[in-house]
């Protein structure tokens, strides 16, 4: 269940996604939060550099593996504007991060990309639970998913 604290962190993810778009990148943003609600790390997409692995969720997994104990990783929550792709879901599970909360789903994003003529992503939009079945997941979030959709529309304007 998504609560008010979750919504606040998701709104920050959308701000980060907007910043990525404003910088000429794809609109994705993510935040890592400890159990007390403290933001530990945040990032947005950096794939415009030519490295398609520069997703914020992957950066969070790498940061967490380097800076947090396994116990702290398992209690942390990752918030993200868009559901983790399979690469990021696998990284999340491999480093033992906890809950994921996302504003829009991978299936929604795939549909939006098709609608906008941007073509399919190189990997299928598999749900996180198919890649990392033991990770608790909440999303998409009605209303916030439409804000993310609008950011994708801005990509082609």
Residue frames relative to the residue before (quaternion, step in Angstrom):
aa qw qx qy qz dx dy dz
X 1.0000 0.0000 0.0000 0.0000 0.00 0.00 0.00
X 0.3308 -0.7477 0.5523 0.1628 3.57 -0.93 0.98
X 0.1331 -0.8063 0.5742 0.0495 3.59 -0.75 1.09
X 0.7615 -0.3867 0.2604 0.4503 3.58 -1.32 -0.05
X 0.6296 0.5193 -0.3391 0.4679 3.61 1.01 -0.73
X 0.6258 0.5297 -0.3292 0.4684 3.58 1.01 -0.81
X 0.6586 0.5209 -0.3071 0.4479 3.57 0.92 -0.92
X 0.6317 0.5289 -0.3365 0.4561 3.59 1.00 -0.77
X 0.6747 0.4775 -0.2979 0.4775 3.61 0.93 -0.84
X 0.6342 0.5168 -0.3358 0.4669 3.60 1.03 -0.71
X 0.6230 0.5283 -0.3459 0.4617 3.59 1.03 -0.70
X 0.6188 0.5193 -0.3423 0.4797 3.59 1.08 -0.68
X 0.6178 0.5412 -0.3409 0.4574 3.60 1.02 -0.74
X 0.6562 0.4950 -0.3090 0.4785 3.57 0.99 -0.81
X 0.6058 0.5312 -0.3546 0.4744 3.61 1.06 -0.65
X 0.6599 0.4969 -0.3021 0.4759 3.58 0.97 -0.86
X 0.6260 0.5236 -0.3328 0.4725 3.59 1.04 -0.75
X 0.6334 0.5168 -0.3195 0.4791 3.58 1.03 -0.80
X 0.6388 0.5181 -0.3222 0.4688 3.61 0.98 -0.80
X 0.6265 0.5225 -0.3367 0.4702 3.59 1.00 -0.77
X 0.6609 0.5040 -0.3026 0.4665 3.57 0.90 -0.93
X 0.6561 0.5132 -0.3057 0.4613 3.59 0.94 -0.88
X 0.6853 0.4601 -0.2677 0.4971 3.59 1.19 -0.59
X 0.6047 -0.5940 0.3434 0.4046 3.59 1.29 0.12
X 0.5907 0.5699 -0.3638 0.4403 3.55 1.24 0.36
X 0.6474 -0.4896 0.3958 0.4295 3.55 -1.31 0.01
X 0.4843 -0.7291 0.4149 0.2486 3.60 -0.95 0.89
X 0.3595 0.6833 -0.5591 0.3019 3.53 0.04 1.35
X 0.0473 0.7910 -0.6077 0.0524 3.56 -1.01 0.88
X 0.0663 -0.8113 0.5808 -0.0110 3.55 -1.10 0.76
X 0.1570 -0.7719 0.6139 0.0522 3.53 -1.25 0.64
X 0.2225 -0.7372 0.6242 0.1316 3.56 -1.11 0.82
X 0.0550 -0.8187 0.5700 -0.0428 3.57 -0.73 1.13
X 0.3941 -0.7088 0.5311 0.2454 3.56 -1.00 0.84
X 0.7173 -0.4697 0.2892 0.4257 3.63 -1.22 0.20
X 0.6667 0.4902 -0.3010 0.4739 3.59 1.22 -0.42
X 0.5911 -0.6045 0.3508 0.4027 3.58 1.30 0.05
X 0.4847 0.6614 -0.4369 0.3699 3.59 1.28 0.11
X 0.3910 -0.6975 0.5503 0.2404 3.57 -0.91 0.96
X 0.2279 -0.7997 0.5486 0.0872 3.54 -0.76 1.12
X 0.7845 -0.0595 0.1091 0.6076 3.56 1.06 -0.82
X 0.0407 0.7794 -0.6252 0.0065 3.55 -1.13 0.64
X 0.0313 0.7892 -0.6105 0.0591 3.53 -1.17 0.60
X 0.2121 -0.7327 0.6216 0.1784 3.53 -1.39 0.11
X 0.7261 -0.4317 0.3068 0.4385 3.55 -1.30 0.16
X 0.0699 -0.7707 0.6326 0.0307 3.52 -1.20 0.73
X 0.3032 0.7997 -0.4773 0.2020 3.61 1.12 0.57
X 0.5206 0.6414 -0.4205 0.3752 3.61 1.18 -0.31
X 0.5471 0.6214 -0.3805 0.4121 3.57 1.28 -0.33
X 0.5826 -0.5766 0.3721 0.4356 3.56 1.27 -0.34
X 0.6475 0.4618 -0.3157 0.5175 3.59 1.29 -0.19
X 0.2693 -0.8191 0.4910 0.1247 3.56 -0.18 1.31
X 0.6008 0.5516 -0.3775 0.4385 3.62 1.22 0.01
X 0.5333 0.6580 -0.3940 0.3569 3.61 1.24 -0.06
X 0.1880 0.7758 -0.5615 0.2180 3.55 0.72 1.20
X 0.5531 -0.6334 0.4138 0.3487 3.62 -1.01 0.68
X 0.6226 0.5447 -0.3505 0.4391 3.61 1.06 -0.63
X 0.6344 0.5101 -0.3180 0.4860 3.57 1.11 -0.72
X 0.6294 0.5226 -0.3269 0.4731 3.59 1.04 -0.78
X 0.6270 0.5279 -0.3335 0.4659 3.58 1.02 -0.76
X 0.6479 0.5163 -0.3266 0.4550 3.60 0.89 -0.87
X 0.6654 0.4969 -0.3024 0.4678 3.59 0.92 -0.90
X 0.6523 0.5107 -0.3148 0.4633 3.58 0.93 -0.91
X 0.6732 0.5095 -0.2987 0.4451 3.58 0.86 -0.96
X 0.6400 0.5284 -0.3285 0.4508 3.59 0.97 -0.82
X 0.7075 0.4630 -0.2540 0.4696 3.57 1.06 -0.75
X 0.8155 0.3324 -0.1257 0.4568 3.59 0.97 -0.84
X 0.7559 0.3564 -0.2013 0.5110 3.63 1.15 -0.37
X 0.5049 -0.6093 0.5101 0.3369 3.55 -1.17 0.57
X 0.6531 -0.4994 0.3723 0.4306 3.61 -1.18 0.32
X 0.6452 0.5175 -0.3309 0.4543 3.61 0.98 -0.76
X 0.6683 0.4881 -0.3050 0.4712 3.60 0.94 -0.84
X 0.6177 0.5362 -0.3492 0.4572 3.60 1.02 -0.72
X 0.6852 0.5058 -0.3003 0.4295 3.59 0.86 -0.89
X 0.6955 0.4515 -0.2667 0.4912 3.59 1.20 -0.49
X 0.5662 0.6083 -0.3789 0.4072 3.59 1.26 -0.21
X 0.2631 -0.7364 0.6028 0.1585 3.54 -1.30 0.48
X 0.2147 -0.7412 0.6220 0.1325 3.54 -1.07 0.82
X 0.1358 -0.7568 0.6374 0.0501 3.52 -0.87 1.08
X 0.0547 0.8180 -0.5684 0.0693 3.55 -0.95 0.81
X 0.5584 -0.6266 0.4344 0.3268 3.53 -1.12 0.72
X 0.7940 0.1300 -0.0533 0.5914 3.58 1.11 -0.70
X 0.6109 -0.5726 0.4067 0.3654 3.55 -1.04 0.81
X 0.5908 -0.5878 0.4291 0.3482 3.55 -1.05 0.81
X 0.4075 -0.6427 0.5864 0.2776 3.55 -1.15 0.70
X 0.7032 -0.4555 0.3067 0.4517 3.64 -1.19 0.19
X 0.6227 0.5401 -0.3489 0.4458 3.63 0.98 -0.76
X 0.7150 0.4523 -0.2541 0.4687 3.57 0.84 -0.98
X 0.6163 0.5344 -0.3457 0.4638 3.59 1.05 -0.70
X 0.6504 0.5040 -0.3159 0.4724 3.58 0.98 -0.82
X 0.6468 0.5092 -0.3244 0.4660 3.61 0.91 -0.86
X 0.6170 0.5539 -0.3255 0.4544 3.58 1.00 -0.89
X 0.7053 0.4592 -0.2627 0.4719 3.57 0.82 -1.01
X 0.6538 0.5363 -0.3205 0.4269 3.59 0.91 -0.88
X 0.7343 0.3851 -0.2534 0.4984 3.62 0.97 -0.69
X 0.5044 -0.7113 0.3852 0.3020 3.58 1.28 0.02
X 0.2757 0.7580 -0.5413 0.2376 3.57 1.04 0.72
X 0.5237 -0.6625 0.4547 0.2828 3.56 -1.24 0.51
X 0.8783 -0.0651 0.0800 0.4668 3.50 -1.16 -0.85
X 0.1781 -0.7348 0.6454 0.1090 3.53 -1.29 0.62
X 0.0370 -0.7595 0.6493 0.0161 3.56 -1.04 0.87
X 0.0003 -0.8239 0.5657 -0.0348 3.59 -0.69 1.06
X 0.5128 -0.6652 0.4657 0.2788 3.53 -1.18 0.74
X 0.8055 0.0713 -0.0084 0.5882 3.59 0.92 -0.91
X 0.4703 -0.7045 0.4668 0.2540 3.56 -1.10 0.72
X 0.6421 -0.5134 0.4125 0.3925 3.52 -1.33 0.30
X 0.6285 0.5250 -0.3329 0.4674 3.58 1.03 -0.72
X 0.6279 0.5158 -0.3345 0.4774 3.59 1.00 -0.79
X 0.6632 0.5120 -0.3082 0.4506 3.59 0.85 -0.96
X 0.6425 0.5182 -0.3252 0.4614 3.59 0.93 -0.86
X 0.6532 0.5080 -0.3083 0.4692 3.58 0.99 -0.81
X 0.6543 0.5083 -0.3132 0.4642 3.57 0.98 -0.84
X 0.6394 0.5205 -0.3330 0.4575 3.59 0.96 -0.82
X 0.6481 0.5019 -0.3160 0.4776 3.58 0.99 -0.83
X 0.6436 0.5380 -0.3071 0.4494 3.58 0.94 -0.94
X 0.7378 0.4151 -0.2132 0.4878 3.57 1.05 -0.80
X 0.4883 -0.6913 0.4095 0.3406 3.57 1.31 0.04
X 0.4412 0.7137 -0.4418 0.3175 3.58 1.18 0.48
X 0.4936 -0.6885 0.4147 0.3323 3.58 1.27 -0.02
X 0.6035 -0.5859 0.3997 0.3643 3.54 -1.21 0.40
X 0.5454 -0.5669 0.5032 0.3578 3.53 -1.31 0.44
X 0.5965 -0.6024 0.3904 0.3591 3.62 -1.15 0.44
X 0.7361 0.2786 -0.2124 0.5792 3.62 1.26 -0.15
X 0.5890 -0.5924 0.4201 0.3544 3.55 -1.16 0.57
X 0.4489 -0.6784 0.5066 0.2856 3.57 -1.11 0.62
X 0.0283 0.8259 -0.5600 0.0592 3.57 0.48 1.20
X 0.5219 -0.6212 0.4690 0.3490 3.59 -1.00 0.71
X 0.6310 -0.5423 0.3997 0.3848 3.58 -1.13 0.68
X 0.6669 0.5419 -0.3060 0.4097 3.57 0.91 -0.93
X 0.6213 0.5136 -0.3548 0.4736 3.60 1.20 -0.31
X 0.6915 0.4406 -0.2648 0.5075 3.58 1.16 -0.54
X 0.7973 0.1005 0.0072 0.5951 3.56 0.93 -0.98
X 0.1293 -0.8769 0.4567 0.0756 3.59 0.48 1.21
X 0.6995 0.4735 -0.2881 0.4511 3.62 1.13 -0.40
X 0.5450 0.6069 -0.4047 0.4133 3.58 1.27 0.01
X 0.3787 -0.7133 0.5334 0.2517 3.62 -0.78 0.94
X 0.0746 -0.8165 0.5712 -0.0399 3.55 -0.87 1.05
X 0.0254 -0.7608 0.6482 0.0203 3.55 -1.15 0.79
X 0.5389 0.5920 -0.4772 0.3624 3.56 -0.93 0.93
X 0.5670 -0.0933 -0.8098 -0.1184 1.56 -2.38 0.65
X 0.4147 -0.6913 0.5405 0.2409 3.54 -1.35 0.29
X 0.4109 -0.7258 0.4924 0.2489 3.61 -0.47 1.18
X 0.7322 0.3439 -0.3081 0.5008 3.52 -0.97 0.94
X 0.7232 0.3797 -0.2335 0.5275 3.57 0.73 -1.02
X 0.5978 0.5576 -0.3714 0.4401 3.59 1.07 -0.63
X 0.6484 0.5097 -0.3235 0.4638 3.60 1.04 -0.66
X 0.5945 0.5411 -0.3647 0.4699 3.59 1.12 -0.56
X 0.6457 0.4981 -0.3113 0.4879 3.58 1.02 -0.79
X 0.6097 0.5522 -0.3428 0.4537 3.58 1.01 -0.80
X 0.6555 0.5127 -0.3116 0.4587 3.59 0.93 -0.88
X 0.6203 0.5273 -0.3495 0.4636 3.61 1.01 -0.68
X 0.6475 0.5000 -0.3213 0.4770 3.60 0.99 -0.76
X 0.6142 0.5315 -0.3504 0.4664 3.61 1.04 -0.69
X 0.6361 0.5412 -0.3261 0.4429 3.59 1.01 -0.80
X 0.5545 0.6316 -0.3903 0.3759 3.60 1.12 -0.56
X 0.7704 0.3657 -0.1868 0.4877 3.58 1.01 -0.77
X 0.5198 0.6429 -0.4209 0.3733 3.62 1.20 0.05
